[in-house]
């Protein structure tokens, strides 16, 4: 009787446990409903086209801050970058950045050429029901093209079109995805605890290191530095530049908001707020410093202040407080003004301030995670190691590509072509037909 009672008690206990646990197991398996899966995926696609709009922002900003005689060339490069970025990322970049398994430690891996969603790529089983394989690819591909766009403005007005497009192809196809795999592909920096939410380092500094290398290899534009003095070469359209910055700010809602990687209402809305407040604070920081140092309110500095705040907050937009976001943005706005002036004094000719905005403020934003993050696991030293690692990889790689192109094809247009403008010299057309354009 005793044994029978124990047996009944045991089976009763198991039955009760099953009744308790089965609903939990079923819920875990179906944690994201089909409706929420659709909502998540739709938001990620909206974020994707917001990032796409950033390419128009870069095109208008760069053309506005450079001379009218080079406008067609700027627009052509920015159009070509999008095409090259999407295609190379489809063929090789996506599977380099997200290899699944790394064949060389946690430094390098490759999942094969082309795209393949597999059996689960279009279902809730992929990415915890946050988006499909195709959405994953197209969102990340927009980021890849953005890194190359940063280089375009820095080397503007004196680089040959062909070599630049070759550089873009190599950099986006190989260098950017390998670097990205170290964090976003679960590589060695991710294992170490390095944090970069949306790409202060992985996108902006990676592009910024390449921009710095290009500036050094190319040298300054003709007439920029004469008899030891800095000669300003003004942009031809501040309205275009201003439109570009506001388009970039708009696109950043997708850049940072989409990096939540779901339609999580609380987190997406927080990221929108930290992103916007950092940009606003960057404007005020740049305004205060440039007005004090230059004794005039410089619009180009204020525009770069907005971008500095946006770049600065990108690494930690989801993990810092609102007050910290404002401080990060303000400091970025201050930093960018001094960086632009210092780089100019060092005779490094950067027509749009790309190195100051994307590299310098990208570094600041990445380190700021280690200072201001509410997550105690985020370490300043780990962030510093990550910044150093990307510099040690991306800068030498960029030098190798640029010097190789210089040796094989030549890198810089002729002095005469530079004087008449790349629009006529490289493209045989003008952006503003019928208007008199001054050739310097």
Buried (B, 14 or more C-beta within 10 A) or exposed (E): EEEEEEEEEEEEEEEEEEEEEEEEEEEEEEEBEEEBBEBBBEBBBBBBBBBBBBBBBBBBBBBBBBBBBBBBBBBBBBEBBBEBBBBBBBEBBBBBBBBEEBEEEBBBBBBEEEBEBEEEBBBBEBBEBBBBBBBBBBBBBBBBBBBBBBBBBBBBBBBBBEBBBBBBBBBBBBBBBBBBBBBBBBBBBBEBBBBBBBBBBBBBBBBBBBBBBBBBBBBBBBEBBEEEEBEEBEBBBBEBBBBBBBBBBBBBBBBBBBBBBBBBEEBBEBBBEBBBBBBBBBBBBBBBBBBEEEEEEBBBBBBBBBBBBBBBBBBBBBBBEEEBBBBBBBBBBBBBBBBBBEBBEEEBBBBBBBBBBBBBBBBBBBBBBBBBBEEEEBBEEBBBBBBEBBBEBBBEBBBEBBEBBBEEEEBBBEEEBBBBBBBBBBBEEBBBEEEEBEEB
